[in-house]
Amino acid sequence: MVDLEKIREMAERVATSEGLHLIDVELKGGSSNGLLRVYIDKAGGVSHGDCQVVSEQLSAMLDVEDPLPGRYVLEVSSPGLDRKLTRPSDYTYFVGRRARLILKEAMGDQNVFEGRLAGFENGRVRLDQGERGLQELEFANIRKAQLVVEIK
């Protein structure tokens, strides 16, 4: 059985030791021949060298601790400009950036919200919608969230 939480903890240790922020860890395809994706970030962007260092260190840890039995491919990359927001810490890390959030259950008659992230408090994502004001959305009610690419 795959221990994705253990893999996430290992990736977090490696990323932090290199001055990077772990964005997400996902496993596609299953445990016998899967694709393990690790997304990292840092201020100013991630370089190929950052990805290589994390890949090498994490690969060595995975070989020793073996939380993912069978064959797999490890891929380490930047999550891109329109990256997903998956954890409460993402909403704090990206404060000030534009984001689009889709709710599981509508709030009023609206289930899609777009605005600038204004933080995370008490299980709620704070989203500044400019003239429409500050919205507080329950984290548990968010189906999908991602940053919006802004061209300046």
Secondary structure, DSSP 8 states (H G I E B T S, - for coil): ---HHHHHHHHHHHHHHTT-EEEEEEEES-SSEEEEEEEEE-TT---HHHHHHHHHHHHHHHHHH--S-SEEEEEEE---TT-B--SHHHHHHTTTSEEEEEEEEEETTEEEEEEEEEEEETTEEEEE-GGG-EEEEEGGGEEEEEE-----
